[in-house]
Amino acid sequence: MKKTIKRTFRVSKYVIYKETLVDYKEHFWSFLGAFFGIGLIAFIQSHSLAQTENIFLIGSFGASSVLIYGAIQSPLAQPRNLVGGHVLSALVGVTIYQIVPDIIWLSAPLAVAFSIVLMQYTKTLHPPGGATALIAVSSTGKIPELGYWYVISPVLSGCIILLLVALLFNNITSNRSYPTHSRFIRLLRKKHAHAHKMKK
């Protein structure tokens, strides 16, 4: 019994230590990734789409940035989850809005609930996807007018921009690797190590 308590205490101490450890380099790359990812989408909206009044930056991208730049090892932050979660949730949200556009107390919970189940079923669970579905049914103005174009732009196009920036900034240093368990990243690192040996 004493051994179990001591072991639990040691594990708890280690977890608390790891969770409260400040890694300035990690925070720096998280900051840069989020800044450039969101900044690029905002730049495109403010400079290229201002005249057409199209929406390119949606709130759920902020939540995605927390995951794909700040918690890159999380299963919920992987590319499949980022793109699949948002796109499927957007499809659900637009479909629900087409069926019950004027009953917000029904369309909002239906959109979020169905998007969660669909993400679970397809193994693309990405929490900000729920917000993407909710935006489709609860927004006023331009977004409802987009219909299924909402799935393509801003959702899919924005996800691709966030992902490309994540692939760049999350793999600049050897301490960060994104996506996890990726053949592409392993191959990239092998080539880099081989090139480094050749220089020596």
Secondary structure in CASP SS format (residue, H / E / C, confidence):
PFRMAT SS
TARGET T0000
AUTHOR 0000-0000-0000
METHOD secondary structure of the structure
MODEL  1
M C 1.00
K H 1.00
K H 1.00
T H 1.00
I H 1.00
K H 1.00
R H 1.00
T H 1.00
F H 1.00
R H 1.00
V H 1.00
S H 1.00
K H 1.00
Y H 1.00
V H 1.00
I H 1.00
Y H 1.00
K H 1.00
E H 1.00
T H 1.00
L C 1.00
V C 1.00
D C 1.00
Y H 1.00
K H 1.00
E H 1.00
H H 1.00
F H 1.00
W H 1.00
S H 1.00
F H 1.00
L H 1.00
G H 1.00
A H 1.00
F H 1.00
F H 1.00
G H 1.00
I H 1.00
G H 1.00
L H 1.00
I H 1.00
A H 1.00
F H 1.00
I H 1.00
Q H 1.00
S H 1.00
H H 1.00
S H 1.00
L C 1.00
A C 1.00
Q C 1.00
T C 1.00
E C 1.00
N C 1.00
I C 1.00
F C 1.00
L C 1.00
I C 1.00
G C 1.00
S H 1.00
F H 1.00
G H 1.00
A H 1.00
S H 1.00
S H 1.00
V H 1.00
L H 1.00
I H 1.00
Y H 1.00
G H 1.00
A C 1.00
I C 1.00
Q C 1.00
S C 1.00
P H 1.00
L H 1.00
A H 1.00
Q C 1.00
P H 1.00
R H 1.00
N H 1.00
L H 1.00
V H 1.00
G H 1.00
G H 1.00
H H 1.00
V H 1.00
L H 1.00
S H 1.00
A H 1.00
L H 1.00
V H 1.00
G H 1.00
V H 1.00
T H 1.00
I H 1.00
Y H 1.00
Q H 1.00
I H 1.00
V C 1.00
P C 1.00
D C 1.00
I C 1.00
I H 1.00
W H 1.00
L H 1.00
S H 1.00
A H 1.00
P H 1.00
L H 1.00
A H 1.00
V H 1.00
A H 1.00
F H 1.00
S H 1.00
I H 1.00
V H 1.00
L H 1.00
M H 1.00
Q H 1.00
Y H 1.00
T H 1.00
K C 1.00
T C 1.00
L C 1.00
H C 1.00
P C 1.00
P H 1.00
G H 1.00
G H 1.00
A H 1.00
T H 1.00
A H 1.00
L H 1.00
I H 1.00
A H 1.00
V H 1.00
S H 1.00
S C 1.00
T C 1.00
G C 1.00
K H 1.00
I H 1.00
P H 1.00
E H 1.00
L H 1.00
G C 1.00
Y C 1.00
W H 1.00
Y H 1.00
V H 1.00
I H 1.00
S H 1.00
P H 1.00
V H 1.00
L H 1.00
S H 1.00
G H 1.00
C H 1.00
I H 1.00
I H 1.00
L H 1.00
L H 1.00
L H 1.00
V H 1.00
A H 1.00
L H 1.00
L H 1.00
F H 1.00
N C 1.00
N C 1.00
I C 1.00
T C 1.00
S C 1.00
N C 1.00
R C 1.00
S C 1.00
Y C 1.00
P C 1.00
T C 1.00
H C 1.00
S C 1.00
R H 1.00
F H 1.00
I H 1.00
R H 1.00
L H 1.00
L H 1.00
R H 1.00
K H 1.00
K H 1.00
H H 1.00
A H 1.00
H H 1.00
A H 1.00
H H 1.00
K H 1.00
M H 1.00
K H 1.00
K C 1.00
END
